[in-house]
Amino acid sequence: MTSVLQSLSDGAAQVVESSGSSVVRVEGRRRMAASGVVWSADGLVVTSNHVVERDDNLHVGLPDGATVDATVIGRDPSTDLVLLRASAAGLAPATWLDAGELKVGSLVFALGRPGSSVQASLGVVSALGEAWRTGAGGEMDRYVQCDLVMYPGFSGGPLLEAGGKFAGLNSSALARGVSVSIPAATVRRVVETLISHGQVPRGYLGVGVQPVRLPDSLAAAAGQETGLMVMSVEPDGPAGKAGLLQGDVLLTLDGLSTQNLDDLQASMQGERVGKSVQVRIVRSGAVQEHALTIGKR
């Protein structure tokens, strides 16, 4: 039994040591430094957006002990991700986990480098779920919750599975009271978009809305019980130019139901920016359709 436990311990230490070569320190806020993950050998580093509070005077601490300057390539606050360019080469990029490999009960590590050396916390995957949306409207490809300790400075560091692959990025800003990670698929999608565009495009209507319940007669005609009442309209915004008015109730946008704010946010994904779509509304007790071109936020 002793040899089995020793073997397990040695294996865990080896995985952490090896993976630590892809974990860096990120100095982008006044208080304690945070952590980041090497994306490419030529200096791209991905970390949590909330730990990079400024756009200049940024530094990255490398595994070899050197500290180098860094610049912001792009941000996506909705998924709490930011991509940096460190003035370094020959770094060790992380190996990311393919979708579906993580299981409930899998042993995982949270790694961080808030100081000069790598730190680790051990736990298990406690819950996995479907795609979900953050409070800021960011789309997460999967819900990943783990039973492990996120020590100060661990935000921006990786969630590491037992085989040494990076399953996601840890962030203390996603949820209260639980350890939720940004899955690898989301990290990959957002980073690739930031490399190409410097930002993640978001759709924009130029309206203020709130959910309302439809009268029974309208609910039957509309095929849904709730919609979004337009409380304000920016005159020069996409909705204003399309003729939408205060008091209209949004039912669908591009064929997608808009029964609540989450539905509307889901319809504002980047691929719809600049696209002309049909918006279905209730006005003066009647269902109407209007053409609308989604703007860019």
PELIN-V326036 format. One record per run of one state. SS is the DSSP state (alpha for helix, beta for strand, coil for the rest). FROM is the first residue (numbers start at 1). TO is the last residue. If there is no record, write none. Layout:
ss=SS from=FROM to=TO
ss=SS from=FROM to=TO
This chain:
ss=coil from=1 to=1
ss=alpha from=2 to=22
ss=beta from=23 to=27
ss=coil from=28 to=33
ss=beta from=34 to=38
ss=coil from=39 to=43
ss=beta from=44 to=48
ss=alpha from=49 to=51
ss=coil from=52 to=57
ss=beta from=58 to=61
ss=coil from=62 to=66
ss=beta from=67 to=76
ss=alpha from=77 to=79
ss=coil from=80 to=80
ss=beta from=81 to=86
ss=coil from=87 to=95
ss=beta from=96 to=96
ss=coil from=97 to=106
ss=beta from=107 to=112
ss=coil from=113 to=118
ss=beta from=119 to=129
ss=coil from=130 to=131
ss=beta from=132 to=133
ss=coil from=134 to=138
ss=beta from=139 to=140
ss=coil from=141 to=142
ss=beta from=143 to=147
ss=coil from=148 to=157
ss=beta from=158 to=161
ss=coil from=162 to=165
ss=beta from=166 to=170
ss=coil from=171 to=178
ss=beta from=179 to=183
ss=alpha from=184 to=197
ss=coil from=198 to=198
ss=beta from=199 to=199
ss=coil from=200 to=202
ss=beta from=203 to=204
ss=coil from=205 to=206
ss=beta from=207 to=213
ss=coil from=214 to=215
ss=alpha from=216 to=222
ss=coil from=223 to=225
ss=beta from=226 to=233
ss=coil from=234 to=237
ss=alpha from=238 to=241
ss=coil from=242 to=248
ss=beta from=249 to=253
ss=coil from=254 to=255
ss=beta from=256 to=257
ss=coil from=258 to=260
ss=alpha from=261 to=266
ss=coil from=267 to=269
ss=alpha from=270 to=272
ss=coil from=273 to=275
ss=beta from=276 to=283
ss=coil from=284 to=285
ss=beta from=286 to=293
ss=coil from=294 to=294
ss=beta from=295 to=296
ss=coil from=297 to=297
